[in-house]
Amino acid sequence: MAYVPIANSEIDPDSPITTSLMTKMRDNPEAIAAGLTGAPRIVQGALSSGVQAQLVTNGNSHNHDGGDGAQIPSGGLADNAVITSKILNANVTPAKLAADVGAWIELSAQNVTNVTWCQFTSLLVAGYDVFKILFFDINFGTGANSFAIQLGVGGAYQTAGNYYYGGAQNGVTYSGTGQTYMSLNSTVIQGTEPNRAQGEVMIYSPRSGDGNRMVTWHFSHNNAATAYSLVGAGGYHSTSVFDSLRIGNPLVANMTGKFRLYGLKT
């Protein structure tokens, strides 16, 4: 079907009614409604008000409140704030998640050499629910060494005997209560070369002030030809809002390695 104009000569008083004329009279209205090539366009004024409200020029700004159908701008479904949507005639206001919700965000990166502690002072910042310390290439100097954690407020780290913990090293369990730090290992880590430790520590809601701060860990280390696998958990009895943590060797300043602190918003 196509739109075919009707010539004046086909409708003057002396012109016969032909099959061609009747075909045009039958098909042209449908061609106009379909907007076929060459057919006259229907102007907005000829439409009812309800139909006119649905018409919009492509690309015009709009609010998609059900009264128009304009083009959604690129980015409208990505970083622009979602305010109101209309779904099945019900207004909803979905909360827009921040870009960093559900993702680990690096808060600090430290490389240390021959220290007692790697300190993340005032870095357990508000707005994050869980923190993770990833450590690797941790080397202890010659001697009997430990690996431990202390929590703190600002630069004041808690050294009172309120730490408790439990874990397993190569399947052998260990635990402690009333300790001045949370020990990540059971037996001391000997500094026989080569030795390395790598793994991670998780800190849950340290700023909650609910009386118990929970920490979990899993890591491995080796001393010469002996390898160790460690898992454990611990806590600290206090209602303080902790914003600091340090991890290291409380026995001697001989720890070298790399530490990364991450935060997670939930």
C-alpha angles and dihedrals in degrees: 000000000000138000109258117183117233111234121224089239089063094059104038117119094262097047118107124234104254135187089245092055094047091048090054092048090051099044105034097071089054091047090052092050091049093048094235121179113288095012119126114258122241111241121223092243090065092059130082117259092251092056093044090057090062094055118097135161111250111258098020117136114262144160100226091227092151095273098089143023104214122158115279109238117245108262092029089113095040123048101352116101117261108226111164133355129186113223119174090339093303121117113229130178108203116197113243112230117227116247092252099049111118094012130102108245119199109237101172140005120198133177113192135191126201097340135142096223139018100215128205096188116186089348099114085089130190118268096046122097102190131029131198131197114202114195131182141163089031110170127184122203126236115305141048109318138184133200117218149155134225128185125215151175109239106318094335105102119196111249098162117116096261100110121109129180147159135194149138132254113198087339095309111119126225135177144174139194132191091021129155091229139014108257117215094193135046106213120032118273107242116221096225109142130278099039130148137170126199134168142086145278124211121207117196122207097328090171096053097095091211096136101260127064113196126209129180131188145181126182145137134229137178135208111200104301097351121092126197132196118199135188128171152134137221146166148198127232107229142108092218119124100241117208099163138063135178129193128191149086111318092188101064141354099251106107120124126177151089128291132185126190120206133182130208127204115203 
